[in-house]
């Protein structure tokens, strides 16, 4: 199993609560619709200098690669990527 964690900073002036709610609503329903995506949650951060965090689990490294290129993921990402200032990702296997 691969765990994929991403922390994001939103662009200045973006409503954090509304953005996190929108992004969660776009990404969390992908579980069960994209093969190999086992879990995904998006939550606001309350410390650490970032605005929100995405935590997800995948069956394998290849499942994570496939998710990144999947049309449903790309369509969701297109709806919020313009709100992002920066992101840092980390992946590890368990």
N, C-alpha and C positions, 0 to 999 in steps of 0.2 A: 504494500500500500504506500502511496505517496501523499504527503500532506503539503499543501500549497498555501502559503500565507503571504498576503500583500497588504502593505499599509500605504495609505494615500493621503495626499494633501490636496485640498480643493483650491481653486483659484480664488483670489481675493474678491469679496463681494458675493460669493455663492452662498445661498442659504443652506447651512450644513444639515439641519434636520430634514429639510425637503429633499436635498440631494441624496442623503443616505437612504431615506425612505424610497425614493425613486429607484436607486441602484439596487437595493435589496429586492424590490418588486420585479425588477427586470432579470436579475441573476438567480435568485433562490428558486424560482419555478423551473429552472433548467434541470434540476435533479430529477432523474427518471426520464428525461427527454434526450439527454446526451449520454451515449454509452460510456461506461467507465467512470462517470461522475457520481460518487457515492453520497456526498454531503457538501453543502455550501451555505455559508451564512455571512451576512454583511452587518456590521455593528459599528456605531460611533465609538471613537476613542475618547477617553476622558483625561488622558495624560500622555506624555511622550512627544508632543509637538506635531502629531499627525491628526487628521480629521476622522478617518474611518479605517476599518480593517476588514479584509475578506479572508475567511478561513474556509478551505475546501479539502476534500479527500478524494483521491482517485485510485482506481484499481492498480494502476501501474504508471511508470514513466510515460509509456506510449499513450495511455489514456489522457494524460495531461497534455501531451503534444496534440493529440486529436481534438481535445476540447478547445485549445487555443485557436484552432483552424476551423472549428465547426461553424456552419452558417448561422445556427441559432445564437451561439455566443457572439459572433461577429455582429449580428443584427442588434443584439442587446447593447454591446459595447459602443456601437455607433450612436446610441441615444444618450450616452453620458460622458464619453471620452473628452468632449470639449470642456467639461467642467473641471477636469483634473489639472493640477499644477505639477504634481510629481507622484511617483510610486516607487516602492522598493519591495521586491519579492524575494522569498526564500522557499525552497523546496527541500524536503528530506524524506527518506524512506524509513518505514517501520516494519 
